[in-house]
């Protein structure tokens, strides 16, 4: 992992509130909050109910966007913008690997039939720094 990848990972490896954007059926952007994180390959995950609008929108158009890293505007110094493609996983191992206790407010457990994991594979990541108008760009190897 190079220096830029390490900085992106450091900012995105913990569960956090993210803005997640899809394209609606009529071609308009739709943004909502999700709670997710990245793995050490900079693949992002969050969970949702299988029958949500976002799942339907991903199935029609997997091109998505994530914004994350700012938890307090007064102390914000870095943030990440992720352009990528999303897929829906109902794989048992994926669901168990992503599970955390706070999800019991929404699902009966990792085997809940309505529980799925959204996996976002980046095509481009921008790492922004307060005071700079030019973000650093990371693109995964093709």
Residue, then its C-alpha position, 0 to 999 in steps of 0.5 A: x500500500x503506497x502512502x496515499x492509499x495508507x492515508x485513505x485507509x486510515x480515514x476510512x477503516x472505522x465505521x462511520x457515517x457516509x453520504x452514499x449517492x445513487x442514480x434514480x430510475x428517472x436519472x437523478x442523483x439521490x443521496x442518503x446517509x449510511x454507516x460503513x467502512x473500507x477494508x485494507x484493499x479500499x473496498x467499501x461496505x455498508x448494509x441495508x434492507x434488501x427491499x430499499x430504494x438504494x438496492x433497486x437503484x444499484x441493480x439498475x445502475x451500479x455507478x455510485x459515489x461515497x463521501x466520508x471522513x468529516x465528523x466535525x466541521x471545525x476539526x475537518x482536515x481531510x476527506x475522501x470522495x469515492x467513485x465506484x461500482x456497487x453490488x449487493x451481497x447476500x453471501x453468508x460470510x459477507x453478512x457475518x463479517x460485516x455484522x456489528x451489535x448496533x444492527x440489532x435495532x434493524x435486523x434480527x441478526x446476520x442471518x436475517x433474510x432481509x439483511x444484505x451488504x452493499x460492496x462498493x469497489x472504487x474506480x477513483x478515490x479523491x483524498x481532499x485536504x483542507x486548504x488545498x483546492x486540488x485533491x490527490x487521486x488514487x485509481x486502482x490498477x486495472 
